Amino acid sequence: MRNAAEYWKDGQVVEVASKDLVGTAKPYLISPGCALEAYPNGGSTLYKERDANYISFAAVLVKSRFLDDAEQDIFKQPVTWKDATQAILGASSSTRANLESTIASRPTFNSPEEDARP
């Protein structure tokens, strides 16, 4: 907590002196019964562009059931990645071509620009 911090908020860079850092802590709820306090850490402004698509990508994983926390029968025994992917997606086979076409037919990003990103 000896370092100053800077981060983006409402389209502006906010700078926090090290002496003021602890006073900026905010509750960060992870799940019921698990709350942390979060505060800015160092210079995070450079991550704005790099992580700009993270939430959209995570939403696609959720819609595709990759982040479903329900128990999956497929994982009750050792399984290959392609067979697990087939089961999660409900694909007709675990061939690369079939998995790719199944994924491509699923929910996409919120805009054509996000969908086209590598």
C-alpha positions as CSV (number, residue, x, y, z in Angstrom):
1,M,0.0,0.0,0.0
2,R,3.0,2.3,-0.5
3,N,2.3,2.8,-4.2
4,A,0.0,5.3,-5.8
5,A,-2.7,4.0,-8.1
6,E,-4.5,5.1,-11.2
7,Y,-7.5,3.6,-12.8
8,W,-10.4,4.5,-15.2
9,K,-13.7,5.6,-13.8
10,D,-16.5,7.2,-15.9
11,G,-14.2,7.7,-18.8
12,Q,-11.6,9.6,-16.8
13,V,-8.3,8.5,-15.2
14,V,-8.4,8.7,-11.4
15,E,-5.2,9.1,-9.5
16,V,-4.9,8.1,-5.9
17,A,-1.9,9.0,-3.7
18,S,-0.4,6.1,-1.7
19,K,-1.4,7.9,1.6
20,D,-5.1,7.9,0.4
21,L,-5.2,4.3,-1.0
22,V,-6.8,2.6,2.0
23,G,-9.6,5.1,2.1
24,T,-10.7,4.1,-1.4
25,A,-11.5,0.5,-0.5
26,K,-15.0,-0.6,-1.6
27,P,-16.9,-3.8,-0.8
28,Y,-16.6,-6.5,-3.6
29,L,-19.2,-9.2,-3.3
30,I,-18.0,-12.5,-4.9
31,S,-20.9,-14.6,-3.7
32,P,-23.3,-14.7,-0.7
33,G,-21.1,-15.2,2.3
34,C,-17.9,-14.1,0.6
35,A,-17.3,-10.4,0.4
36,L,-13.9,-8.7,0.1
37,E,-12.7,-5.2,0.1
38,A,-11.1,-4.0,-3.2
39,Y,-8.9,-1.0,-3.8
40,P,-6.9,0.3,-6.8
41,N,-3.5,-1.3,-7.2
42,G,-0.8,0.5,-9.1
43,G,-1.2,1.7,-12.7
44,S,-4.1,-0.3,-14.1
45,T,-5.0,2.1,-16.9
46,L,-2.9,0.2,-19.4
47,Y,-5.3,-2.7,-19.2
48,K,-8.3,-0.8,-20.5
49,E,-7.7,-1.9,-24.1
50,R,-6.3,-5.3,-23.4
51,D,-9.2,-6.4,-21.2
52,A,-11.9,-4.4,-23.0
53,N,-13.5,-7.6,-24.4
54,Y,-13.2,-9.8,-21.3
55,I,-16.8,-9.4,-20.1
56,S,-18.2,-10.0,-23.5
57,F,-16.1,-13.1,-23.9
58,A,-17.1,-14.4,-20.4
59,A,-20.8,-13.9,-21.4
60,V,-20.2,-16.1,-24.5
61,L,-18.7,-18.8,-22.2
62,V,-21.7,-18.6,-19.9
63,K,-24.2,-18.8,-22.8
64,S,-22.3,-21.8,-24.2
65,R,-22.5,-23.5,-20.7
66,F,-18.7,-23.6,-20.3
67,L,-19.0,-21.7,-17.0
68,D,-22.0,-23.6,-15.7
69,D,-21.3,-24.6,-12.1
70,A,-23.8,-27.5,-12.2
71,E,-22.4,-30.9,-11.8
72,Q,-21.7,-32.5,-15.2
73,D,-21.8,-36.3,-15.6
74,I,-19.1,-36.1,-18.2
75,F,-16.6,-35.2,-15.5
76,K,-17.3,-38.1,-13.2
77,Q,-14.5,-40.0,-15.0
78,P,-11.4,-39.0,-17.0
79,V,-12.3,-37.5,-20.3
80,T,-10.6,-35.8,-23.2
81,W,-11.0,-32.1,-23.8
82,K,-12.8,-32.7,-27.1
83,D,-15.3,-35.2,-25.5
84,A,-16.0,-32.8,-22.7
85,T,-16.5,-30.0,-25.1
86,Q,-18.9,-32.1,-27.1
87,A,-20.9,-32.9,-24.0
88,I,-21.0,-29.4,-22.8
89,L,-22.1,-28.0,-26.1
90,G,-24.4,-30.9,-27.0
91,A,-22.6,-31.3,-30.3
92,S,-23.3,-34.3,-32.5
93,S,-19.6,-35.4,-32.5
94,S,-16.2,-34.5,-31.1
95,T,-14.5,-33.9,-34.4
96,R,-12.8,-30.5,-34.7
97,A,-15.0,-29.5,-37.6
98,N,-18.2,-30.4,-35.7
99,L,-17.1,-28.6,-32.5
100,E,-16.1,-25.5,-34.5
101,S,-19.4,-25.4,-36.4
102,T,-21.4,-25.9,-33.2
103,I,-19.5,-23.1,-31.4
104,A,-19.9,-20.8,-34.4
105,S,-23.7,-21.4,-34.3
106,R,-24.0,-20.4,-30.6
107,P,-24.5,-17.0,-29.0
108,T,-22.0,-14.5,-30.1
109,F,-20.7,-11.2,-28.9
110,N,-22.9,-8.1,-28.5
111,S,-21.6,-6.5,-31.7
112,P,-20.1,-7.5,-35.1
113,E,-16.9,-5.7,-34.0
114,E,-16.5,-7.8,-30.9
115,D,-17.4,-11.0,-32.8
116,A,-14.6,-10.3,-35.4
117,R,-11.8,-9.8,-32.8
118,P,-9.1,-12.5,-32.9
